[in-house]
């Protein structure tokens, strides 16, 4: 029997390019950690739109900022100043302790911006010969889907039939400081990495790697660039995942939760020596830094601070990980994570488990085929987390 859900899925599959394989559910309403399908069935969101909804769906403070700004002005382009960009700059600069910020819209655009910035820095500041700049990245990284981002990837499926790739990329094993040291040459511009790899299955480098890699980069005048698009802004139980080892990168790449799940907005933040390489006309975006997204972002960052979501992520994440580790099932290879950013690695495909969890009212998504990622909005209550845990244990025990 046809339902609203099945008809919407049929319509989607008829007209949409098949570049996604979503779970067979349609979400039509959401609030906080709960989402609802057209038939009125309710589910707890354990994915948070890949950590874009850290503040919860439709947080009232963020929605009010959206409405208030939408009643004034939404877009000016960067041909003119607007009155929301400066407060956004100030907020992000203070949070990251950086001099300058360059706004874009999506995470992938921020990665593109970072690559352009570090290459130009290499030529204009470090003195690398033209067109010889190199960038070092890690195996199993995920920096987006644009051509530059897939050129950084070690995943052949992301690159298949999209060549030729961007040159000047070196790939090292994740968390291997010796490999980083060996890969550096006088032409190395930057080391771009995720402090915690999300799409790779919530991979955490061995203790001390972030600090050692920072020291190696400093010794060799190589920029240390942290992609915190998914793992930053409270997700890992620290404001930034780099904070786990008390390291400050030369550049932050931010996105996702920067817009509170309401507006797409991303940025790079760095000091003047790096972002000062741009002059008018060298980079830009019509929508980047638009007043609507900036107003939403300022509110989104304020919610993280006002509601202590970083501490909440740490406390509830520790609890969730401890409870998941108690599940006795030989098919569970490992439970790992930090804060409310947890992966359960299985010895078999994870998709059937995600589908079974959906039937019990939990929405999560497999990654790397055999890892279930649990990353609920950071506003989740202990009661709702226990509701989720009960069902996870039913499915995984």
ZADO-477377 format. One record per atom (N, C-alpha, C): residue in one letter; x, y, z. Coordinates in steps of 0.05 Angstrom, whole numbers, padded with zeros to 5 digits, always signed. Layout:
N
aXYZ
...
//
This chain:
397
x+00017-00024+00000
x+00000+00000+00000
x+00018+00025+00000
x+00012+00043-00018
x+00028+00067-00021
x+00024+00086+00003
x+00045+00098+00012
x+00044+00118+00033
x+00056+00144+00023
x+00054+00165+00039
x+00066+00190+00031
x+00097+00186+00029
x+00108+00171+00048
x+00136+00165+00047
x+00145+00151+00022
x+00131+00129+00015
x+00139+00114-00009
x+00135+00131-00035
x+00115+00147-00036
x+00111+00164-00060
x+00133+00185-00062
x+00141+00197-00040
x+00163+00216-00040
x+00189+00203-00049
x+00194+00180-00038
x+00219+00165-00046
x+00219+00159-00076
x+00196+00150-00086
x+00193+00144-00114
x+00198+00168-00131
x+00187+00191-00124
x+00190+00216-00138
x+00219+00225-00138
x+00232+00222-00114
x+00260+00229-00111
x+00277+00212-00130
x+00273+00186-00130
x+00289+00168-00146
x+00284+00171-00176
x+00260+00181-00183
x+00254+00185-00211
x+00269+00209-00223
x+00272+00230-00207
x+00283+00255-00218
x+00312+00262-00208
x+00320+00248-00187
x+00346+00256-00174
x+00369+00239-00184
x+00392+00251-00187
x+00417+00236-00193
x+00422+00217-00169
x+00433+00194-00175
x+00436+00173-00154
x+00463+00175-00140
x+00470+00198-00130
x+00496+00200-00116
x+00494+00196-00086
x+00470+00188-00076
x+00467+00181-00048
x+00450+00155-00046
x+00454+00141-00024
x+00438+00117-00019
x+00427+00119+00009
x+00407+00136+00013
x+00397+00141+00041
x+00380+00118+00051
x+00377+00117+00077
x+00359+00098+00089
x+00331+00105+00079
x+00313+00085+00077
x+00286+00089+00066
x+00268+00103+00086
x+00274+00128+00091
x+00257+00144+00109
x+00256+00172+00099
x+00233+00185+00102
x+00229+00213+00095
x+00225+00229+00121
x+00241+00250+00125
x+00238+00267+00148
x+00223+00292+00140
x+00201+00297+00154
x+00185+00321+00147
x+00183+00342+00169
x+00191+00334+00193
x+00191+00353+00216
x+00213+00345+00235
x+00223+00365+00250
x+00243+00359+00270
x+00244+00380+00291
x+00252+00372+00315
x+00256+00391+00337
x+00275+00378+00357
x+00296+00392+00365
x+00315+00381+00384
x+00329+00357+00372
x+00326+00334+00386
x+00338+00309+00376
x+00318+00291+00361
x+00293+00299+00361
x+00272+00283+00349
x+00264+00292+00321
x+00261+00272+00304
x+00251+00278+00277
x+00226+00261+00272
x+00210+00269+00252
x+00185+00256+00247
x+00181+00252+00217
x+00169+00229+00209
x+00163+00224+00181
x+00134+00232+00175
x+00127+00232+00149
x+00100+00242+00142
x+00077+00227+00155
x+00082+00202+00163
x+00061+00186+00176
x+00060+00190+00206
x+00077+00207+00216
x+00077+00214+00245
x+00094+00197+00262
x+00110+00179+00250
x+00129+00163+00266
x+00152+00180+00275
x+00161+00177+00300
x+00182+00194+00311
x+00208+00177+00315
x+00230+00191+00311
x+00256+00178+00313
x+00276+00197+00327
x+00296+00185+00341
x+00318+00201+00351
x+00339+00202+00330
x+00349+00226+00324
x+00370+00230+00304
x+00396+00225+00317
x+00410+00204+00309
x+00436+00197+00320
x+00459+00203+00300
x+00453+00219+00280
x+00473+00227+00260
x+00478+00257+00260
x+00457+00273+00266
x+00460+00302+00267
x+00469+00314+00241
x+00459+00303+00219
x+00467+00313+00192
x+00498+00315+00191
x+00511+00293+00197
x+00540+00291+00197
x+00552+00313+00215
x+00540+00318+00238
x+00549+00337+00258
x+00544+00366+00251
x+00526+00371+00232
x+00518+00399+00226
x+00497+00409+00246
x+00484+00391+00260
x+00462+00398+00278
x+00470+00393+00307
x+00494+00401+00314
x+00503+00398+00342
x+00485+00412+00362
x+00473+00434+00354
x+00456+00450+00372
x+00427+00439+00373
x+00421+00418+00358
x+00394+00407+00356
x+00379+00419+00334
x+00359+00405+00324
x+00342+00414+00302
x+00326+00438+00310
x+00327+00459+00294
x+00310+00483+00297
x+00313+00495+00325
x+00337+00498+00334
x+00341+00510+00361
x+00327+00538+00361
x+00311+00543+00381
x+00295+00568+00380
x+00311+00593+00378
x+00334+00594+00391
x+00351+00618+00390
x+00361+00622+00361
x+00369+00601+00348
x+00380+00603+00321
x+00358+00609+00301
x+00335+00597+00305
x+00312+00603+00287
x+00303+00632+00290
x+00304+00642+00314
x+00296+00670+00318
x+00316+00689+00305
x+00342+00682+00306
x+00362+00698+00292
x+00357+00698+00262
x+00350+00674+00252
x+00343+00671+00223
x+00320+00689+00215
x+00299+00687+00231
x+00274+00703+00225
x+00279+00733+00227
x+00293+00741+00248
x+00298+00769+00251
x+00315+00780+00228
x+00336+00765+00220
x+00353+00775+00199
x+00338+00774+00172
x+00322+00753+00168
x+00307+00750+00142
x+00288+00774+00138
x+00279+00786+00160
x+00261+00809+00158
x+00276+00835+00152
x+00303+00834+00152
x+00319+00858+00146
x+00333+00856+00119
x+00352+00838+00117
x+00366+00834+00091
x+00379+00807+00092
x+00379+00793+00069
x+00390+00766+00068
x+00416+00764+00052
x+00419+00781+00031
x+00443+00778+00014
x+00451+00806+00002
x+00476+00812+00004
x+00486+00836-00008
x+00508+00831-00029
x+00518+00807-00030
x+00543+00799-00043
x+00566+00813-00029
x+00590+00808-00037
x+00613+00821-00024
x+00621+00847-00039
x+00604+00855-00058
x+00608+00880-00072
x+00603+00904-00053
x+00588+00898-00031
x+00582+00918-00011
x+00586+00906+00017
x+00591+00923+00037
x+00592+00913+00064
x+00563+00907+00074
x+00562+00888+00094
x+00536+00885+00108
x+00542+00886+00138
x+00521+00890+00154
x+00525+00895+00182
x+00527+00870+00199
x+00527+00846+00187
x+00529+00821+00202
x+00556+00807+00199
x+00571+00814+00178
x+00596+00801+00173
x+00617+00807+00194
x+00619+00832+00202
x+00639+00840+00222
x+00634+00826+00249
x+00609+00825+00259
x+00605+00809+00284
x+00612+00780+00281
x+00607+00769+00257
x+00615+00741+00253
x+00645+00738+00254
x+00659+00755+00240
x+00688+00755+00240
x+00699+00756+00269
x+00688+00775+00284
x+00697+00779+00312
x+00692+00754+00329
x+00669+00742+00325
x+00662+00718+00341
x+00681+00695+00335
x+00685+00690+00309
x+00702+00667+00301
x+00731+00672+00308
x+00740+00697+00304
x+00768+00704+00311
x+00773+00700+00341
x+00754+00708+00357
x+00758+00704+00386
x+00757+00675+00394
x+00740+00659+00381
x+00737+00631+00387
x+00762+00615+00379
x+00773+00622+00356
x+00796+00607+00345
x+00823+00619+00354
x+00822+00644+00365
x+00846+00659+00372
x+00863+00664+00347
x+00850+00671+00325
x+00864+00677+00300
x+00859+00706+00293
x+00876+00717+00276
x+00874+00745+00267
x+00852+00750+00247
x+00849+00731+00228
x+00832+00735+00205
x+00815+00711+00199
x+00792+00717+00185
x+00773+00696+00178
x+00764+00701+00149
x+00761+00680+00134
x+00751+00682+00106
x+00727+00664+00104
x+00703+00675+00099
x+00678+00660+00099
x+00671+00648+00072
x+00661+00623+00073
x+00650+00611+00049
x+00623+00599+00057
x+00613+00579+00042
x+00587+00568+00047
x+00587+00539+00057
x+00602+00522+00043
x+00603+00494+00049
x+00631+00486+00059
x+00632+00463+00072
x+00658+00453+00081
x+00678+00449+00059
x+00668+00438+00036
x+00686+00434+00014
x+00697+00460+00003
x+00681+00481+00003
x+00691+00507-00006
x+00712+00518+00013
x+00709+00512+00039
x+00729+00521+00058
x+00755+00506+00054
x+00753+00480+00047
x+00777+00464+00041
x+00791+00476+00016
x+00775+00482-00004
x+00786+00495-00028
x+00801+00521-00021
x+00789+00536-00004
x+00801+00561+00005
x+00827+00556+00019
x+00827+00536+00037
x+00852+00529+00051
x+00874+00521+00033
x+00868+00505+00012
x+00888+00496-00007
x+00899+00520-00022
x+00882+00538-00031
x+00891+00561-00046
x+00909+00579-00027
x+00901+00581-00002
x+00916+00598+00016
x+00944+00587+00022
x+00945+00561+00027
x+00971+00550+00035
x+00990+00549+00010
x+00979+00544-00013
x+00996+00545-00037
x+01007+00573-00042
x+00990+00593-00040
x+00999+00620-00045
x+01019+00629-00023
x+01014+00620+00002
x+01033+00626+00024
x+01060+00613+00017
x+01060+00589+00007
x+01085+00575+00000
x+01101+00591-00020
x+01087+00602-00040
x+01101+00617-00061
x+01110+00645-00052
x+01092+00658-00038
x+01097+00687-00032
x+01111+00692-00006
x+01109+00673+00013
x+01121+00677+00039
x+01144+00658+00043
x+01140+00632+00038
x+01161+00612+00043
x+01182+00612+00021
x+01174+00620-00003
x+01193+00621-00025
x+01196+00595-00041
x+01175+00579-00041
x+01175+00555-00058
x+01174+00563-00088
x+01189+00550-00105
x+01188+00557-00134
x+01160+00553-00145
x+01152+00570-00164
x+01125+00569-00175
x+01117+00541-00185
x+01093+00534-00178
x+01080+00509-00186
x+01092+00484-00175
x+01108+00486-00154
x+01121+00463-00142
x+01111+00457-00114
x+01092+00473-00104
x+01083+00469-00076
x+01070+00442-00072
x+01076+00430-00049
x+01065+00404-00042
x+01048+00405-00017
x+01028+00388-00015
x+01011+00387+00008
x+01011+00358+00017
x+01014+00353+00044
x+01013+00327+00055
x+00986+00322+00069
x+00974+00299+00063
x+00948+00292+00075
x+00950+00263+00086
x+00929+00253+00098
x+00929+00227+00110
x+00911+00207+00095
x+00919+00182+00096
x+00902+00161+00085
x+00874+00161+00099
x+00854+00154+00083
x+00827+00153+00093
x+00815+00180+00100
x+00828+00202+00092
x+00817+00228+00098
x+00790+00232+00083
x+00775+00251+00093
x+00751+00261+00079
x+00750+00291+00082
x+00755+00305+00060
x+00755+00334+00060
x+00734+00346+00041
x+00716+00328+00031
x+00695+00338+00014
x+00693+00324-00013
x+00677+00335-00031
x+00671+00321-00057
x+00680+00337-00081
x+00690+00361-00078
x+00699+00376-00101
x+00725+00365-00112
x+00734+00375-00135
x+00757+00363-00148
x+00782+00365-00130
x+00786+00388-00117
x+00809+00390-00099
x+00807+00370-00076
x+00783+00368-00064
x+00779+00350-00041
x+00783+00321-00049
x+00773+00313-00072
x+00777+00285-00080
x+00806+00280-00088
x+00820+00301-00098
x+00848+00298-00104
x+00864+00293-00078
x+00855+00303-00056
x+00868+00298-00030
x+00862+00270-00020
x+00842+00257-00030
x+00832+00231-00019
x+00851+00208-00027
x+00850+00187-00009
x+00864+00162-00016
x+00844+00141-00025
x+00819+00148-00026
x+00797+00129-00033
x+00793+00129-00063
x+00800+00107-00076
x+00798+00105-00105
x+00769+00109-00115
x+00749+00100-00099
x+00721+00103-00107
x+00713+00132-00110
x+00725+00150-00094
x+00719+00178-00095
x+00731+00191-00120
x+00752+00178-00131
x+00766+00190-00154
x+00759+00178-00181
x+00746+00155-00180
x+00742+00139-00205
x+00729+00155-00227
x+00742+00156-00249
x+00733+00170-00274
x+00728+00200-00271
x+00742+00212-00251
x+00741+00241-00248
x+00767+00254-00255
x+00787+00239-00263
x+00814+00249-00267
x+00816+00269-00291
x+00838+00283-00293
x+00862+00281-00276
x+00859+00296-00250
x+00873+00285-00230
x+00872+00297-00203
x+00891+00321-00201
x+00887+00337-00180
x+00904+00359-00173
x+00932+00348-00166
x+00953+00359-00178
x+00980+00349-00171
x+00991+00360-00145
x+01013+00350-00136
x+01027+00360-00112
x+01016+00350-00086
x+01003+00327-00086
x+00991+00316-00061
x+01007+00291-00053
x+01015+00290-00027
x+01028+00267-00016
x+01010+00255+00006
x+01007+00229+00006
x+00990+00216+00026
x+01006+00199+00044
x+01002+00202+00070
x+01016+00186+00091
x+00996+00171+00108
x+01005+00150+00122
x+00986+00137+00140
x+00977+00156+00162
x+00952+00153+00170
x+00941+00170+00191
x+00955+00165+00218
x+00964+00186+00231
x+00976+00183+00257
x+01005+00174+00257
x+01018+00175+00234
x+01046+00166+00232
x+01065+00190+00230
x+01077+00198+00252
x+01094+00221+00253
x+01120+00217+00237
x+01130+00193+00237
x+01155+00187+00222
x+01149+00191+00192
x+01126+00181+00183
x+01119+00184+00154
x+01116+00214+00147
x+01105+00229+00165
x+01102+00258+00160
x+01130+00271+00157
x+01147+00264+00175
x+01175+00276+00174
x+01188+00268+00147
x+01185+00244+00139
x+01198+00234+00114
x+01186+00247+00089
x+01160+00254+00091
x+01146+00264+00067
x+01152+00294+00062
x+01162+00308+00082
x+01167+00337+00080
x+01192+00342+00063
x+01189+00361+00044
x+01211+00370+00028
x+01212+00401+00030
x+01232+00414+00019
x+01233+00443+00019
x+01208+00456+00005
x+01194+00440-00011
x+01171+00450-00026
x+01144+00445-00011
x+01145+00433+00013
x+01120+00427+00027
x+01108+00452+00038
x+01083+00457+00030
x+01068+00480+00040
x+01054+00475+00066
x+01040+00452+00067
x+01022+00447+00090
x+01017+00417+00094
x+01010+00412+00119
x+00999+00386+00127
x+00970+00391+00134
x+00952+00380+00119
x+00923+00383+00123
x+00912+00357+00134
x+00898+00358+00156
x+00890+00333+00170
x+00864+00338+00186
x+00851+00316+00193
x+00829+00316+00211
x+00839+00306+00238
x+00836+00321+00260
x+00844+00312+00286
x+00830+00286+00295
x+00806+00282+00286
x+00791+00257+00288
x+00779+00253+00260
x+00784+00230+00248
x+00772+00224+00222
x+00744+00214+00225
x+00725+00228+00214
x+00697+00221+00217
x+00688+00200+00196
x+00690+00207+00171
x+00680+00188+00150
x+00696+00162+00149
x+00720+00163+00159
x+00737+00139+00160
x+00729+00119+00181
x+00710+00128+00198
x+00700+00110+00219
x+00706+00118+00247
x+00708+00144+00252
x+00715+00156+00278
x+00743+00146+00287
x+00762+00151+00270
x+00790+00143+00276
x+00804+00165+00292
x+00817+00157+00314
x+00831+00175+00331
x+00861+00168+00329
x+00878+00188+00324
x+00906+00181+00322
x+00918+00174+00349
x+00940+00159+00349
x+00952+00151+00374
x+00959+00175+00391
x+00959+00172+00417
x+00964+00194+00435
x+00991+00207+00429
x+00991+00233+00428
x+01016+00247+00423
x+01021+00255+00394
x+01006+00243+00375
x+01011+00248+00347
x+01006+00278+00340
x+00984+00289+00350
x+00978+00317+00343
x+01000+00336+00352
x+01011+00331+00376
x+01032+00348+00386
x+01058+00343+00370
x+01064+00318+00365
x+01089+00312+00350
x+01088+00323+00322
x+01065+00320+00309
x+01062+00331+00282
x+01064+00361+00282
x+01053+00374+00302
x+01056+00403+00304
x+01085+00412+00306
x+01100+00397+00322
x+01129+00404+00325
x+01144+00400+00299
x+01138+00378+00285
x+01151+00372+00260
x+01145+00394+00240
x+01121+00403+00239
x+01113+00424+00220
x+01128+00450+00227
x+01129+00457+00253
x+01143+00481+00261
x+01172+00480+00253
x+01185+00457+00258
x+01214+00454+00252
x+01219+00458+00222
x+01200+00451+00205
x+01204+00451+00176
x+01189+00474+00162
x+01178+00493+00177
x+01163+00515+00166
x+01141+00505+00147
x+01125+00486+00157
x+01103+00475+00142
x+01077+00482+00157
x+01057+00492+00144
x+01032+00500+00157
x+01017+00475+00167
x+01007+00478+00191
x+00993+00456+00205
x+00963+00463+00204
x+00948+00450+00187
x+00921+00458+00180
x+00901+00437+00189
x+00883+00444+00208
x+00864+00426+00220
x+00837+00429+00207
x+00828+00407+00195
x+00800+00406+00184
x+00782+00397+00207
x+00769+00416+00219
x+00751+00411+00242
x+00722+00414+00233
x+00716+00410+00208
x+00689+00414+00198
x+00670+00395+00212
x+00677+00370+00215
x+00659+00351+00228
x+00665+00347+00257
x+00690+00347+00265
x+00698+00340+00293
x+00699+00364+00311
x+00697+00388+00300
x+00700+00412+00316
x+00674+00422+00328
x+00675+00445+00341
x+00652+00459+00353
x+00637+00441+00373
x+00652+00428+00390
x+00640+00413+00412
x+00635+00384+00407
x+00636+00375+00383
x+00629+00347+00377
x+00646+00327+00392
x+00671+00332+00395
x+00689+00312+00408
x+00691+00315+00438
x+00676+00333+00450
x+00678+00338+00478
x+00698+00359+00485
x+00710+00372+00465
x+00726+00396+00467
x+00716+00415+00446
x+00721+00441+00449
x+00712+00460+00429
x+00723+00452+00402
x+00749+00446+00401
x+00762+00436+00377
x+00775+00409+00384
x+00776+00391+00366
x+00788+00365+00371
x+00818+00368+00376
x+00831+00389+00365
x+00859+00394+00370
x+00864+00399+00399
x+00843+00409+00414
x+00846+00415+00442
x+00853+00390+00459
x+00847+00367+00448
x+00853+00342+00463
x+00883+00340+00469
x+00900+00352+00452
x+00929+00352+00457
x+00940+00380+00460
x+00922+00399+00465
x+00930+00427+00470
x+00948+00438+00448
x+00940+00433+00423
x+00955+00444+00401
x+00938+00464+00386
x+00950+00486+00378
x+00936+00506+00362
x+00947+00504+00333
x+00929+00499+00314
x+00939+00497+00286
x+00945+00525+00275
x+00958+00525+00252
x+00962+00550+00237
x+00937+00559+00224
x+00919+00540+00218
x+00894+00546+00205
x+00872+00527+00214
x+00849+00537+00220
x+00825+00520+00224
x+00808+00521+00199
x+00797+00498+00192
x+00776+00496+00172
x+00750+00488+00186
x+00730+00506+00185
x+00705+00501+00200
x+00681+00502+00181
x+00660+00487+00189
x+00635+00486+00174
x+00614+00473+00190
x+00595+00459+00176
x+00574+00444+00189
x+00560+00458+00212
x+00567+00452+00237
x+00553+00464+00260
x+00558+00494+00262
x+00576+00505+00246
x+00579+00534+00246
x+00553+00548+00238
x+00536+00534+00224
x+00510+00545+00216
x+00486+00533+00232
x+00492+00518+00253
x+00471+00508+00270
x+00450+00490+00257
x+00457+00479+00234
x+00438+00463+00219
x+00416+00479+00206
x+00420+00505+00204
x+00399+00523+00194
x+00408+00536+00168
x+00433+00545+00167
x+00443+00558+00142
x+00471+00546+00136
x+00477+00542+00111
x+00504+00533+00104
x+00524+00557+00107
x+00544+00553+00123
x+00566+00573+00126
x+00591+00558+00134
x+00613+00566+00123
x+00639+00554+00130
x+00660+00576+00130
x+00684+00569+00139
x+00705+00590+00138
x+00732+00577+00143
x+00753+00592+00137
x+00779+00585+00147
x+00787+00608+00165
x+00802+00602+00186
x+00812+00622+00205
x+00842+00618+00208
x+00857+00639+00206
x+00886+00637+00208
x+00897+00665+00215
x+00923+00667+00218
x+00935+00693+00223
x+00941+00708+00198
x+00949+00733+00201
x+00951+00751+00178
x+00973+00743+00158
x+00994+00730+00168
x+01015+00721+00150
x+01005+00702+00129
x+00984+00686+00136
x+00972+00666+00118
x+00950+00678+00101
x+00929+00688+00115
x+00906+00698+00100
x+00911+00725+00087
x+00933+00738+00095
x+00941+00763+00082
x+00951+00760+00053
x+00953+00735+00044
x+00963+00730+00016
x+00940+00736-00004
x+00916+00738+00005
x+00894+00745-00013
x+00891+00775-00017
x+00886+00783-00042
x+00880+00811-00048
x+00853+00811-00063
x+00840+00833-00065
x+00814+00834-00078
x+00815+00821-00106
x+00796+00803-00111
x+00795+00789-00136
x+00808+00762-00137
x+00824+00755-00116
x+00839+00730-00116
x+00823+00707-00105
x+00801+00712-00092
x+00784+00691-00082
x+00757+00703-00074
x+00736+00688-00073
x+00710+00699-00065
x+00687+00680-00069
x+00664+00690-00062
x+00639+00675-00064
x+00616+00695-00062
x+00596+00693-00080
x+00573+00711-00079
x+00558+00709-00052
x+00555+00685-00043
x+00540+00680-00018
x+00557+00679+00007
x+00584+00676+00003
x+00601+00674+00026
x+00600+00699+00043
x+00595+00696+00069
x+00593+00719+00086
x+00567+00735+00084
x+00546+00722+00073
x+00521+00736+00071
x+00509+00741+00098
x+00493+00763+00101
x+00484+00771+00128
x+00466+00751+00141
x+00450+00736+00125
x+00432+00716+00138
x+00448+00694+00151
x+00467+00683+00136
x+00484+00661+00147
x+00501+00671+00170
x+00511+00695+00168
x+00528+00706+00190
x+00512+00710+00216
x+00488+00720+00214
x+00471+00724+00237
x+00465+00697+00250
x+00459+00677+00233
x+00453+00650+00243
x+00477+00638+00256
x+00501+00642+00245
x+00525+00631+00255
x+00532+00642+00283
x+00530+00669+00286
x+00536+00681+00311
x+00518+00669+00333
x+00492+00666+00326
x+00473+00654+00345
x+00480+00625+00351
x+00489+00610+00330
x+00496+00582+00333
x+00520+00578+00352
x+00540+00595+00349
x+00563+00594+00366
x+00557+00602+00395
x+00539+00621+00397
x+00531+00630+00424
x+00516+00608+00439
x+00499+00593+00424
x+00485+00571+00437
x+00505+00550+00448
x+00526+00544+00433
x+00546+00525+00442
x+00558+00534+00469
x+00563+00560+00470
x+00575+00571+00495
x+00554+00572+00517
x+00531+00584+00512
x+00511+00589+00533
x+00501+00563+00545
x+00498+00542+00529
x+00487+00517+00539
x+00508+00496+00546
x+00533+00505+00547
x+00555+00487+00555
x+00555+00461+00540
x+00551+00463+00514
x+00549+00438+00498
x+00575+00423+00495
x+00597+00437+00499
x+00623+00422+00498
x+00625+00403+00522
x+00620+00414+00546
x+00621+00397+00570
x+00599+00375+00569
x+00577+00382+00558
x+00555+00363+00555
x+00563+00339+00537
x+00576+00346+00515
x+00585+00326+00496
x+00605+00307+00510
x+00623+00319+00525
x+00643+00302+00539
x+00631+00283+00559
x+00613+00294+00576
x+00600+00278+00597
x+00583+00256+00585
x+00565+00263+00567
x+00546+00244+00556
x+00561+00225+00537
x+00581+00235+00524
x+00597+00217+00506
x+00612+00196+00522
x+00623+00203+00544
x+00637+00183+00561
x+00617+00162+00570
x+00593+00171+00578
x+00572+00152+00587
x+00564+00134+00564
x+00559+00145+00540
x+00550+00129+00518
x+00571+00108+00510
x+00596+00117+00509
x+00618+00098+00502
x+00621+00076+00522
x+00619+00082+00548
x+00621+00062+00568
x+00598+00041+00566
x+00574+00051+00561
x+00551+00033+00558
x+00554+00015+00533
x+00563+00027+00511
x+00566+00012+00486
x+00587-00010+00490
x+00608-00003+00505
x+00630-00022+00509
x+00621-00047+00525
x+00599-00044+00540
x+00589-00067+00556
x+00574-00087+00540
x+00567-00080+00515
x+00551-00099+00499
x+00568-00123+00491
x+00559-00147+00498
x+00574-00171+00493
x+00565-00183+00466
x+00581-00178+00446
x+00575-00189+00420
x+00601-00192+00405
x+00608-00217+00397
x+00634-00222+00383
x+00636-00207+00356
x+00613-00198+00346
x+00614-00183+00320
x+00622-00154+00324
x+00624-00145+00349
x+00634-00118+00354
x+00664-00119+00357
x+00678-00107+00339
x+00707-00107+00339
x+00719-00086+00358
x+00706-00062+00358
x+00717-00040+00374
x+00696-00019+00378
x+00695-00006+00401
x+00680+00018+00406
x+00700+00040+00411
x+00699+00062+00395
x+00718+00083+00398
x+00705+00110+00394
x+00718+00131+00404
x+00707+00158+00400
x+00715+00177+00422
x+00707+00201+00418
x+00710+00222+00438
x+00686+00240+00438
x+00676+00247+00462
x+00651+00262+00464
x+00629+00246+00451
x+00609+00260+00440
x+00587+00247+00427
x+00594+00242+00397
x+00617+00230+00393
x+00627+00224+00366
x+00639+00196+00368
x+00622+00176+00365
x+00629+00148+00371
x+00624+00130+00348
x+00643+00112+00343
x+00640+00092+00323
x+00641+00064+00335
x+00622+00047+00326
x+00622+00019+00334
x+00630+00003+00309
x+00654-00008+00310
x+00664-00023+00287
x+00656-00052+00289
x+00644-00063+00268
x+00635-00091+00268
x+00652-00108+00250
x+00649-00134+00252
x+00664-00152+00235
x+00648-00158+00210
x+00625-00145+00206
x+00608-00150+00183
x+00595-00123+00175
x+00581-00122+00152
x+00569-00097+00144
x+00550-00085+00165
x+00551-00058+00167
x+00535-00044+00188
x+00508-00036+00178
x+00504-00035+00152
x+00478-00026+00141
x+00454-00040+00152
x+00454-00067+00154
x+00430-00081+00165
x+00424-00072+00194
x+00445-00066+00209
x+00440-00057+00237
x+00428-00030+00237
x+00437-00012+00219
x+00425+00015+00217
x+00396+00013+00209
x+00389-00005+00191
x+00361-00009+00183
x+00345-00020+00206
x+00356-00038+00222
x+00342-00049+00245
x+00338-00028+00266
x+00357-00011+00270
x+00354+00011+00289
x+00333+00031+00280
x+00331+00036+00254
x+00310+00053+00244
x+00282+00043+00252
x+00279+00017+00250
x+00253+00005+00256
x+00246+00008+00286
x+00267+00012+00302
x+00263+00016+00331
x+00263+00045+00339
x+00264+00063+00319
x+00262+00092+00325
x+00288+00107+00328
x+00310+00096+00317
x+00336+00110+00318
x+00347+00112+00290
x+00356+00136+00283
x+00368+00141+00257
x+00398+00144+00259
x+00413+00127+00247
x+00442+00129+00245
x+00450+00119+00218
x+00476+00122+00212
x+00485+00116+00185
x+00512+00101+00187
x+00514+00081+00170
x+00540+00067+00169
x+00561+00084+00155
x+00586+00079+00162
x+00608+00091+00148
x+00630+00070+00145
x+00645+00072+00123
x+00666+00052+00117
x+00654+00023+00118
x+00629+00020+00110
x+00614-00005+00108
x+00609-00019+00134
x+00630-00020+00152
x+00626-00037+00176
x+00627-00021+00202
x+00623+00005+00201
x+00623+00021+00226
x+00596+00036+00228
x+00584+00034+00252
x+00560+00050+00258
x+00570+00074+00273
x+00562+00098+00262
x+00569+00123+00275
x+00546+00133+00292
x+00552+00138+00318
x+00532+00150+00336
x+00541+00178+00342
x+00526+00198+00333
x+00533+00226+00337
x+00507+00242+00340
x+00493+00240+00362
x+00468+00254+00365
x+00473+00284+00370
x+00453+00301+00367
x+00456+00329+00374
x+00466+00331+00403
x+00483+00351+00408
x+00496+00354+00434
x+00476+00362+00455
x+00452+00370+00447
x+00431+00378+00467
x+00415+00354+00477
x+00422+00330+00468
x+00407+00306+00476
x+00406+00304+00507
x+00383+00296+00517
x+00380+00292+00546
x+00390+00264+00554
x+00396+00261+00579
x+00404+00234+00589
x+00381+00214+00585
x+00356+00224+00588
x+00333+00206+00585
x+00331+00197+00556
x+00335+00215+00537
x+00333+00207+00509
x+00357+00189+00501
x+00380+00194+00513
x+00403+00178+00507
x+00399+00149+00518
x+00386+00147+00541
x+00380+00120+00552
x+00359+00106+00534
x+00340+00121+00524
x+00321+00110+00505
x+00335+00098+00481
x+00355+00113+00471
x+00371+00104+00448
x+00387+00079+00455
x+00400+00080+00478
x+00417+00058+00487
x+00402+00032+00490
x+00378+00034+00501
x+00361+00010+00504
x+00357-00004+00476
x+00351+00012+00456
x+00346+00001+00429
x+00372-00008+00416
x+00393+00006+00421
x+00419-00002+00409
x+00427-00029+00421
x+00423-00033+00447
x+00430-00058+00460
x+00412-00081+00449
x+00387-00075+00444
x+00369-00095+00433
x+00378-00105+00406
x+00388-00086+00390
x+00397-00093+00362
x+00424-00106+00362
x+00443-00096+00379
x+00470-00105+00378
x+00477-00128+00397
x+00459-00134+00416
x+00465-00155+00435
x+00461-00183+00422
//
